Amino acid sequence: MKLLILGINYAPEKIGIAVYTSDLARSLLQAGHDVRVLTAKPYYPEWQVQHAYRRPFWWSETCDGVRVLRCPIYVPSHPSGVRRLLHHASFALSVLVPGLWSGFRWRPDAVLCIAPSLMAAPVGWAAARLAGSIAWLHIQDFEVEAAVATGLLNGNSKAARLARSVERTIMGLFDRVSSIGPEMCRRLDDLGVPASRIRQMRNWADLHAIRPQGAQSPYRQELGITTPYVALYSGNIANKQGIEIVVAAARRLKHRHDLTIVICGDGPNRAALEQQADGCHNIVIAGLQPKDRLSDLLSLATVHLLPQKGNAADLVLPSKLTNMLASGRPVVATASAGTGLAREVEGCGLVTPPEDEVAFANAIERLLDDASLRDRCSRAARQRAEQSWNKEVTVQGFLDDLSSVVAGVKPVGVSR
C-alpha cells in the first residue's frame, strides 16, 4: 500500500507522540509499504525549532528510509492557550498545499492523521478524498478536554463549546478513528463516533531495547548519585504532568538519606520546576538523555514516578508508562480509582490520588521499604509490558485492519 501519515510531531523529537509516529512509519516501511510523512520541523519538548532545522520554507529529507516533508510552523516559546491555538493553526495552513497535492498527485491508499494536531486532520481527510482512499484518524490526546483540564481553556466558555463542536465534526468525517486505550475509545463513542468505526491502537514499549538490568546504571556515576535508592521521573515537564508533586514529595522525604529523586526532562515548565526545587538537596535535575541510552536511564530507577493531574485522567494515557514497565521497575502513579491509568498500573506499582503529596511520598517509601512488594511489582511490570504493549502485535493488528478497509470498505461520504 501507499500510506501517507500526517502529524505535527516526528523524529528527531525524543519523547512523546513523535516516538510512536516515527516508529510506526519505520515499521510500515519495513513491512514493504510505501510510506510518506508530512510533519512540522522538530520543536518538542523545548518549544523551539531545533537548530539544524532552522531554515525557511518547506523541505524534504529521508529519515530511516521514510520520505519526510518538513513544514514551517509557528512555535511559541511560552505556549499559552491562544498561542498554542495559533501554533496548531500554523501547521494546518502549512501542510494544506502539500497535503492536498499528495492526495491528488501521489494518490495514497490510506491517509493516517495523528492528533495532536486535530486542527490539521481535515487536510488529511481531504487528501484521502482526492485520492478516493481511506481516511484514518488516530487520537493520542483529546486536545480540547486536555486544554480545559490544564487551565489553558475555560470549559464553560463559548470558545470551549465551539472547540467541542468542531472536534465532533472532524471525528465524524473519518472512516476509522482509533485511540490508545479502552477508556479513550469509550470517549470516542461518547463524542458520537459510530462504534463500527472505532478501533484501539495502543502505544508500545521497546521490548528489545528496554530490558530489566541487574547491573548498576552508568548514570549513577554520571549524575553523582551515591544513595542506594533512586526515584526517577523522565519525560516532558509541562502542565498536564503535575510534576510539582515530585518536588513536594522530595521535601517530605528529605529525612531519607538513602534516597535521591531524579528528574530528567525538558519542557516549558522546567525553569519554574528548578526554582521550586531550589534548596532541596535530595533532587537531581538533568535534561533529556539520548534515546539509545534510555535503557540505562530507566534502569537507574528503584521506583518510577508517574504524576498526572487528576482532571486529565482518561484524556491522555502517558506514553512514558510503556517503557517504565518494560524496564521492570515498579511505578508510583497519581490517578483516580477506575481511570485507565490506574488500571494500567494496578499490580505493577502503587496508585495514589492526584495532587495528594502525602500519599505520593508514602507510596514511594512503602516500595523502598518493602523489598518483597517491590520485587513482585517489578516482575509484574515487565510481564505487563510484554503482554499488553507489544509493538509487533499492535502494528500487525493495525495493518490487518487497514488492509481489509482499503480492500473492501466504502469511504464515508463517497459513492462507488
C-alpha positions in Angstrom: 0.0 0.0 0.0 0.9 3.7 -0.4 0.4 5.3 3.0 0.5 8.9 3.9 1.0 10.0 7.6 0.2 13.5 8.7 1.2 14.5 12.2 2.8 17.5 13.9 5.4 15.5 15.9 8.1 13.3 14.4 11.7 12.2 14.8 14.2 13.5 15.8 12.0 14.6 18.7 12.9 12.2 21.5 9.8 11.9 23.6 6.0 11.8 23.4 3.9 11.2 20.3 6.9 11.6 17.9 8.4 8.4 19.1 5.4 6.3 18.2 4.6 8.1 14.9 8.2 7.7 13.8 8.4 4.0 14.9 5.1 3.2 13.2 6.3 4.8 9.9 9.5 2.8 10.0 7.6 -0.4 10.8 5.2 0.1 7.9 8.1 0.7 5.6 9.9 -2.5 6.8 6.7 -4.4 6.2 7.0 -3.4 2.5 4.7 -0.4 2.2 5.5 2.9 0.6 5.3 5.5 3.4 5.5 9.3 3.3 5.2 11.7 6.2 4.0 15.3 6.3 5.2 16.9 9.6 6.5 20.0 11.2 10.0 21.0 11.9 11.0 19.4 15.2 10.5 21.6 18.3 9.2 19.5 21.2 9.6 19.4 24.2 11.8 22.5 24.2 9.2 24.6 22.3 11.8 25.9 19.9 12.8 24.6 16.5 15.9 22.5 16.7 18.9 24.4 15.4 19.6 22.0 12.5 16.1 22.7 11.1 16.1 26.4 11.3 15.8 27.1 7.6 12.9 28.7 5.8 10.1 27.2 3.8 9.3 23.5 3.2 12.0 20.9 2.6 12.2 17.2 2.4 14.6 14.6 3.8 14.8 10.9 4.2 14.6 9.5 7.8 15.4 5.8 8.2 14.2 5.3 4.6 11.0 7.2 5.1 10.4 10.3 2.9 9.5 13.2 5.2 8.4 16.7 4.2 9.1 19.3 6.9 6.6 22.2 7.0 7.3 25.6 8.6 5.4 26.2 11.8 4.9 28.9 14.5 6.4 27.8 17.8 5.7 29.9 20.8 8.3 30.0 23.5 5.6 30.2 26.1 2.7 28.1 24.8 -0.4 29.7 26.4 -3.9 28.8 25.2 -4.1 31.4 22.4 -0.5 30.9 21.3 -1.0 27.1 21.3 -4.1 27.6 19.1 -2.0 29.7 16.7 0.7 27.1 16.7 -1.7 24.3 15.6 -3.4 26.7 13.1 0.0 27.4 11.5 0.7 23.7 11.0 -2.8 23.2 9.4 -2.1 26.1 7.0 1.5 25.0 6.3 0.5 21.4 5.5 -2.6 22.3 3.4 -1.0 22.6 -0.1 1.4 19.6 0.2 -1.4 17.5 1.8 -3.8 18.2 -1.0 -1.1 17.8 -3.6 -0.2 14.4 -2.2 -3.8 13.3 -2.3 -4.3 14.5 -5.9 -0.9 13.5 -7.4 0.5 10.6 -5.3 -2.9 9.1 -4.5 -2.2 7.1 -1.3 -4.3 4.1 -0.5 -4.8 5.5 3.0 -4.1 8.7 5.0 -3.4 8.4 8.7 -3.8 11.6 10.7 -2.3 11.8 14.2 -4.0 14.1 16.8 -2.5 16.2 18.0 -2.9 18.1 15.8 -6.6 17.7 15.3 -6.8 21.1 13.6 -4.7 19.7 10.7 -6.7 16.5 10.4 -9.2 17.9 7.8 -6.3 18.3 5.5 -5.6 14.6 5.7 -9.2 13.8 5.2 -9.4 16.0 2.1 -6.2 14.3 0.7 -7.8 10.9 1.2 -11.0 12.0 -0.6 -9.0 13.5 -3.5 -7.3 10.1 -3.8 -10.6 8.2 -3.3 -8.9 6.4 -0.4 -9.4 5.7 3.3 -9.1 8.4 6.0 -8.0 7.2 9.4 -7.7 9.4 12.5 -5.6 8.3 15.5 -6.2 10.1 18.8 -3.2 10.3 21.1 -4.6 13.1 23.2 -8.1 14.6 23.4 -6.8 18.1 22.9 -9.9 20.2 23.8 -10.5 18.5 27.2 -6.8 18.3 28.0 -6.7 22.1 27.4 -9.6 22.6 29.8 -8.1 20.2 32.4 -4.8 22.1 32.4 -6.3 25.5 32.6 -5.5 26.6 29.0 -9.2 26.8 28.1 -12.3 27.7 30.2 -14.5 24.7 30.0 -17.7 26.8 30.2 -16.7 29.4 27.6 -18.1 29.9 24.2 -14.6 29.0 22.8 -14.7 25.6 24.6 -18.2 24.9 23.3 -17.1 25.8 19.8 -14.0 23.7 20.1 -16.0 20.6 21.2 -18.4 21.1 18.3 -15.5 21.3 15.8 -13.9 18.2 17.5 -17.1 16.1 17.0 -17.5 17.3 13.4 -13.9 16.4 12.5 -14.1 13.0 14.1 -17.3 12.2 12.2 -15.6 12.7 8.9 -13.2 9.7 9.2 -13.6 6.1 8.1 -11.8 4.9 11.2 -11.0 6.6 14.4 -8.6 4.9 16.8 -7.1 5.7 20.2 -4.6 4.2 22.6 -6.7 2.7 25.4 -10.2 1.4 26.3 -11.3 4.5 28.2 -10.2 6.8 25.4 -12.1 4.6 22.9 -15.2 4.8 25.1 -14.8 8.6 24.9 -14.9 8.4 21.2 -18.2 6.7 21.5 -19.4 9.5 23.8 -18.4 12.0 21.2 -20.7 10.4 18.7 -18.2 8.3 16.6 -20.1 5.2 15.4 -18.9 2.0 17.2 -18.2 0.3 13.9 -15.5 2.9 13.1 -13.8 2.9 16.5 -10.5 0.9 16.9 -8.0 0.6 19.7 -4.3 1.0 18.6 -2.2 1.0 21.7 1.3 2.6 22.0 4.1 0.2 22.7 7.2 -0.5 24.7 10.6 -1.0 23.0 10.9 -4.5 24.5 14.1 -5.3 22.7 16.0 -2.1 23.6 14.5 -1.7 27.1 15.1 -4.6 29.4 15.5 -5.1 33.1 19.1 -4.6 34.1 20.8 -6.2 37.1 24.0 -4.1 37.0 24.1 -0.6 38.3 23.3 2.1 35.7 26.2 4.1 34.5 24.1 7.2 35.2 24.8 6.7 38.9 28.3 7.9 38.4 27.5 10.5 35.7 24.9 12.2 37.9 26.9 11.8 41.1 24.3 9.6 42.9 25.6 7.7 46.0 22.3 6.7 47.7 21.0 3.1 47.4 17.6 4.1 46.1 16.5 6.4 43.2 13.0 7.6 42.4 13.0 8.6 38.8 10.8 10.9 36.6 11.8 11.0 33.0 9.9 12.9 30.3 8.1 16.2 29.5 7.9 18.9 32.1 4.6 20.7 31.3 1.2 21.5 32.6 -0.7 18.1 32.4 2.1 16.2 34.2 1.5 17.9 37.5 5.2 17.3 38.3 5.2 19.8 41.2 4.1 16.9 43.3 7.5 15.3 42.8 9.2 18.3 44.4 6.7 18.3 47.2 7.3 14.6 47.9 11.1 15.2 47.9 10.7 17.8 50.6 8.6 15.3 52.7 11.3 12.6 52.1 14.3 14.7 52.9 14.9 12.6 56.1 15.6 9.6 53.8 19.3 9.8 53.4 19.2 6.6 51.3 17.1 8.2 48.5 17.8 10.5 45.6 14.9 11.8 43.4 16.0 12.3 39.8 14.1 14.4 37.2 15.3 14.0 33.6 13.4 16.1 31.1 12.7 19.3 29.3 9.7 21.4 28.6 8.0 24.8 29.1 7.8 24.4 32.9 11.4 23.3 33.6 12.7 26.7 34.8 9.8 27.0 37.2 10.4 23.5 38.5 14.1 24.2 39.1 13.0 27.3 41.2 10.6 25.1 43.2 13.4 22.6 43.8 15.9 25.2 44.9 17.4 24.2 48.3 16.0 20.6 48.0 19.3 18.7 48.3 17.8 15.2 47.5 16.8 16.2 44.0 18.9 16.0 40.8 17.5 17.6 37.7 19.0 16.8 34.3 18.0 17.3 30.6 16.6 14.7 28.2 19.0 11.9 27.5 19.8 10.2 24.2 17.3 7.6 23.0 20.0 4.9 22.6 20.7 5.3 26.4 17.1 5.0 27.5 17.5 1.5 29.0 20.5 2.7 31.1 18.5 5.7 32.3 15.4 3.7 33.2 17.5 1.1 35.0 18.7 3.9 37.3 15.3 3.8 39.0 14.4 1.8 42.0 11.0 3.3 41.6 9.5 5.2 38.6 7.4 8.3 39.2 4.3 9.0 37.0 2.5 12.1 38.2 -0.6 13.1 36.3 -3.2 15.8 37.0 -6.5 14.3 38.1 -8.6 16.2 35.7 -6.5 14.9 32.8 -7.4 11.3 33.5 -8.6 9.3 30.5 -7.9 12.3 28.2 -4.3 11.1 27.8 -2.5 7.8 28.7 1.1 8.8 29.4 3.3 7.3 26.7 6.2 7.1 29.1 4.5 4.4 31.0 5.2 1.8 28.4 9.0 1.9 28.8 8.8 2.3 32.5 7.0 -1.1 32.6 9.5 -2.6 30.1 12.4 -1.7 32.4 11.0 -4.0 35.1 10.7 -1.4 37.8 7.6 -0.6 40.0 5.7 2.6 39.3 4.1 5.2 41.6 1.4 6.9 39.7 -1.2 9.5 40.6 -4.7 8.7 39.3 -8.2 8.4 40.5 -9.7 4.9 41.1 -11.3 3.5 38.0 -9.4 5.5 35.4 -7.4 4.0 32.6 -4.1 4.9 34.1 -5.0 3.3 37.5 -6.0 0.2 35.6 -2.7 0.0 33.6 -0.6 0.4 36.8 -2.5 -1.9 39.0 -0.3 -4.7 40.2 2.8 -3.1 38.7 3.2 -0.4 41.5 1.1 1.8 43.6 -1.6 4.4 42.7 -2.3 7.5 44.8 -4.9 10.2 44.5 -3.9 13.1 42.2 -2.4 16.1 43.9 -2.0 14.2 47.2 1.6 14.8 48.0 1.4 12.9 51.4 0.0 9.8 49.8 2.6 10.1 46.9 5.5 10.3 49.3 4.2 7.5 51.5 3.8 5.2 48.4 7.5 5.9 47.4 8.5 5.0 51.0 6.4 1.8 51.0 8.1 0.5 47.9 11.5 1.3 49.2 11.0 -0.4 52.5 9.1 -3.5 51.3 11.5 -5.4 49.1 9.1 -8.2 48.6 6.4 -5.9 47.2 8.9 -4.1 45.1 10.1 -7.4 43.5 6.5 -8.5 42.8 5.7 -5.3 41.2 8.9 -5.3 39.2 8.2 -8.8 37.7 4.6 -7.8 37.0 5.7 -4.6 35.2 7.8 -6.4 32.7 5.2 -9.1 32.2 2.5 -6.4 31.6 4.8 -4.7 29.0 5.3 -8.0 27.2 1.6 -8.9 27.2 -0.1 -5.5 26.6 2.5 -3.2 25.0 4.0 -5.3 22.3 4.8 -3.3 19.1 4.8 -6.2 16.7 1.3 -7.2 17.8 -0.1 -3.7 17.6 1.4 -2.8 14.2 0.3 -6.1 12.7 -3.2 -5.6 14.0 -3.3 -2.1 12.5 -2.0 -3.3 9.2 -4.5 -6.2 9.1 -7.5 -3.9 9.8 -6.2 -1.2 7.4 -5.7 -3.7 4.6 -9.3 -5.0 5.0 -10.7 -1.5 5.0 -8.7 -0.5 1.9 -9.8 -3.7 0.1 -13.4 -3.5 0.8 -14.9 -0.7 2.8 -16.5 2.3 1.1 -15.1 5.6 2.4 -17.6 7.8 4.4 -19.5 10.2 2.1 -18.1 8.6 -1.1 -20.2 6.6 -3.5 -18.9 3.9 -5.8 
